[in-house]
Amino acid sequence: MTLIWRKQLEIGDEVIDTDHKYLICLINTVELTLRTPDSRDLLPVTLAQLEEYTHAHFEREESIMLAIRYSRYDQHKLQHQLLLKELAALQKKIEARGEGEFSDQECTDIATLFRHWLIDHVAKEDLLLKGALAGK
């Protein structure tokens, strides 16, 4: 199922909101790659794009948090670090397995991981930043 950007996810910072929209596109691309058996050989490339953009996004987001002296900066940065570790571990696992060697269930599990990651982080943690940005 395709993820769709909703206005409720906006935090009020154009840079972060634009990043989140693009992250949704990247996650949708990874999910489409997973759902299409003939495209699974592209998974390392699509996942690398997601990892690279996520890293850059987290740097931008953390810079904004520092600029406004966000009180939850340390906790938020720790979550970013954990998500990046999880993403890097998944990337290594996929590269080690080889192209097309994932079962349909494994592909579903990977797609679910990204959905939960996006929902849990953006819809919960990043929305807490909205109030701090409004008060800057």
N, C-alpha and C positions, 0 to 999 in steps of 0.2 A: 504494500500500500504506500503510495507516494506521500511524503511529508509536504505539508503546505504551510507557508508563512501566514500567520494571523496577526492582526493588529495588537492583540493582547500580549504578544511577545515583545513588543517594542519597549525599550528601556529609556528612550528619549535622547540617545546620542547617535547621531547619523553614522559615524564610523562603525560603532559596535553593531547597530541595527543592520547596516549593509553587510558587515561580516557575517552576521547570523543568517541572513537571507542566502548568502553564497554558501555557507556551510550546509544549509538545508539542500541546496542544489547538489553539492558534492556527495552528501550522504545518499541522496536519491540516485546519483550516478553509481555509487558503490552498490546500492541495493539492486539496481537494474542489472549490473554486471553479475551479481550473485544469482539473480533469478534466471539468467539466460545462460544455460550450460555452454553454448558455443562461444560465449564471451568471457568465461571465467579466466581464461589466460590473460585477460587485461586487468585482473584484480590487483596484482602488485603495483601496476601503474596508477590505477584509480585510488588505491589506498595511499600510495606515496603522495599523490596530489592532496588528498585529505589531510595527511599528517603534516605536510609542509604548510598548508594554509592554516591549519589549526594552530600550529606553533606561532606563526606570524600574528594570527588573531589574538592569541593569549598575550603576546608581547604588547600589542596595541591596547588591549583591555587593561592590562596591569599598569601601563603607563598612565592611562586615564585615571585609574584608581589611585595611583600615587599622587597625581596632580590635584585631586580633590580630597586627599587624605582620608580615603575610605577606611572606616573603622574595621571592616572585615577583610582587609587586604591580605593579611597573612593566611587566614583560612582559605580564602578564595584562591590565592596563588598555590597553596598546597593541593587543592583540588585539580588545578590545571596541571601540576606536575604529575599527579597520579593518573590523570586521563592521558597525558602524553606517554607515560610509561606503558600503560595498557595498550595504546595504539601502536607503539614501537614493538611490543611483544607480539601483538597480532600480526604485524607486518613481517616479523622474522619467522613466525610460524607458517605463514602463507608462502613465503619464499622457500622455506625448507621443504614444504610439501610438494611443490611443483604445480604446474598449471593444470587446472581441471581435475584435481584429485580430491575435491571436497564433495561430500555427500550433500544431497538436498537439505537434510536436517542441519548439517553444519553451516550451510549457507544461510538458512533461516535464523540460526542462532547468532551468527555474525551480524546480520541485518537488525535483529532485535537488540543486540548490544548497542548499536549506533543510535537506534531510536530512543532507547532508554537514556543513553548518554546525553543526547540532545535535549530530551524532555526534562530529565532530572537537573541538568546543569543550567540550561537557558531558562526554562520555565520556572525554576525554583531559585537557584543561586543568583543568576544574573538579574532577575527581576528585583531582588533585594537592593541592587545597585541603583535602580530607578529612583528611589526616594532620595538617595544621597546625591544623585546628579541633579535632581530637581531643586535641592537646597544649596547648590554650589554658588 
